[in-house]
Amino acid sequence: MALSAEPVEYCGLIANLAERENGSYRNITEVALIVNPKDYITKIIPGTTVLATDGTYKSEIFPFPTKVYPSSQVSSGDAIIGISVNGKIFYKAFYAGSLSKIDYSDEARWLDDERVYITKLYAYGRPVDNTSFIYLDISALVAAVLKVKVVSDDAESSGGEGGESSGGEGGESSGNADDTELTYVAVQNPTGNPSTSGYYELIGDNYVLSEDTEVDSEKTYYTLSE
């Protein structure tokens, strides 16, 4: 499966983990995303980082609580997403041998009065069931963009009496309204509370309503031209 940071696609992916193999359901409050260390830097961080309206970057923004684990055991371009419970990955551990025995050796160490201790544990882990984890393709993951939509109320065009538009010679109507482009003008001497004064800030290529409660002398504010 491909990974997307869009809320609908991302939550739809996690929804697959909520259903057990036997068809019953479980509650999921957090997931673990395991990725290659290089992909974490080049794909996950850019794909989940946005520039906020206050000029700072907000990183690792996921639509669902997610903890990222870089691991060299994951191939570049691939990722694994799975259930996490209280910060621990949802898997079973299997052990071979015992930790109760500790061996030691004095060989070739007597000149320095050293004794070497050793103990070994052989183990491996596997998912609790086949629906606890999903392999992902993150090769197409792109950088995140903060989407801003500016909505303006345009006056409705009115026609003649009875709501009908009047036509000119030849029967052509003249009641079609042209689309207008929004124009923003820099405020020369901003005062008061920018967030309630309708001041905008230029973030990237978009004009966004300011969240400042006081005028910041380092910023340029804009107003929407009539």
N, C-alpha and C positions, 0 to 999 in steps of 0.2 A: 504494500500500500504506500501511497505517496503522502508526505507530511505537508500540511498547510496550517498556517497560524490564524487563518480566518475562523471566527467563532463557530459558525455552523459546521464547517468541515472538521475542525479540531474536536469539538464536543461529540460530533457524530462518530469519530474514530474511537473516542474513549467509551462511548456507549456500547461498543462491541465487547469491552472488558467487563461490563456490568452483568452479562449473561453467562452463567456457568455452562459446562458441557451438558449437564442434564436438563437444561432449559430453565432452571430457576434463576433468580436474580440476587445480586449482592450490592450493597451500598459502597460506593467508591468516593472518597473524599480527597484523594491525592494520587498522582501518578509519578513514576520515575521515567525520565528520558535519558537513555544511555547512548552516547555518541562518541565518535572518534575525536581525540583532542584537537586535531586540526580543523575538523568540521565545526567543532564548538566555537572556534574563534572566527572562522570564515563564513559560516552559514547560520548557526543558531543565534549568536549575538546580533549580527545584522538583521536577522529575520524577526527578532523579538525586541528590538530597541527602537524607540521613537524619540523625536525631539519635541519636548513639551512646550506649552505656550510660555513658560517662565524662562525658556532658554536653556534648560538642563535636559540631559538625556535620561530616559527611563528605560532600564534594561530588563531582560528576561520577563517580558510582559506576555503572559499566556492567558487564554480565555478560561482555563481551568487550572487549579493549583497543581504546579509541576515543579519537580526538583530535577535539575540536570546533572548527570554524572558523566564526565569525560572518561573514556576508557580506551586504551590502546588495543584492546581485544576486539573492538568493533572496526570493521573496514570502512574506509573513507567512502562517503556517499550513502552509507547505510546507517540505520539507527534502530533502537529497540525501545518500545514504550510498554510499560507494565504497571501493575498495581503497586502502590506503596502504602504501608500501614505504619503510622507514627514515625515516619522518616526511614522505615526499613523496607527493603525490597521484598516482595511477596514470593519467596521461593523456599524450597526444602533443601537442607544440607545433609549430605551423606558422608559418613566418616569410616575410615578403615584404620585399624590399629587402636592404640590407646595412649592417652597422655599420662597415664599413671606411672610409667617407667621412665626414669631419667638415667641415661648411661653417662659414664665419665671415663676419661683417659689421662694417664700421667706420662704417656710415651713421649720421649724427646722434649719434655717440658721440665724435667727435674732440675736443670741448671738454673732456671729462672723461678723455681718454686711455683710453677703454674699447673693448674688443673683445668681441663676443658670439659664442659658439660654439653650434652646434646639431647634433644628430644625431637621426635618427628610426628607429624600428623598428615595423613593423606585424606583429602576430602574433595567433594565436588557438589555443585548445587544444580537444581533443576526446578522449573516452574511448578507451582502447586497443581495446576491443571493446564490443559492446552489452550485455554482462553484467558490466561493471566497476562500474557505478553504478546506483542505483535511486532513483526519485522516491518521496517519502514524504508522507503526510498526518499532521501532528502536531497538528492542531486539537483532538483529543480527549485529548492527553497530560495526565495528572493528576499531582498531587504524590505523591512516593514516601512510603511508610509502612513503618517497620520492624516487621515482623510477629514477634510473640513468642507461642509456644505453651507453656503450662504443663501438664505431664503429671503426674498423680498416680496412684499405685497404689491402687485401691479394693479392699477385701477382697471376695472372691467370696461371694455369699450361698449358704448351704447349705440343702438341704431336709431332709426326714426320712430315715429309713432307706431305703437303696437309691437315694438321690438324688431322691426324689419329694417335692414340697411337699405339706404337709397342708392340706386344705380345711376350712373351717368349715361351719357349718350352711347347707344350701342348695347345697353342692358348690362354693363359691367358693374359689379358692386364695389364700393369703396370703404367697407367696414372692417377690413383686416388690420389688426394691430401689429406693428413691427416689434421684433424682439429688441430689448435695450441692453446695453452692456454696462455693468456696474462700474462706477468711477470712484476712486478713493483719493482724498486730498489730505496732505500733511497738515497737522494742526500746528500753527505757529507758536502759540503760547498756551499749552495745555494747562488746565487748572482743575481743581476738584478731584473727584473720584473717577478714574478712567473707566472702571467697570460699570458704573451707573451713568456715565456721560456718553456712552455709546462710542468709545474710542476703540479703534482696531490697531493690531500690530501685524507687521509683515513677517510671517514665519515661512521661510522657504519661498515658495511661489504663491502662497495663500494668505489672505487677510483674515485674521482671527480676532474675535472680540477679546479685548484685554481683560485679564483677571486681576490687574493691579488695583489696589484700594487707594494708593497714593501715586502721584506723578513721579516717574523715574526720569531724572534729567538725562540719563544716558540713552534713553529710548526715543524713537520717533513714533508719534501716534498719528493715526489717520481717522478721518470721518468719511462716512458714505455721502457722496455728493448727491444732491437732489436732482 
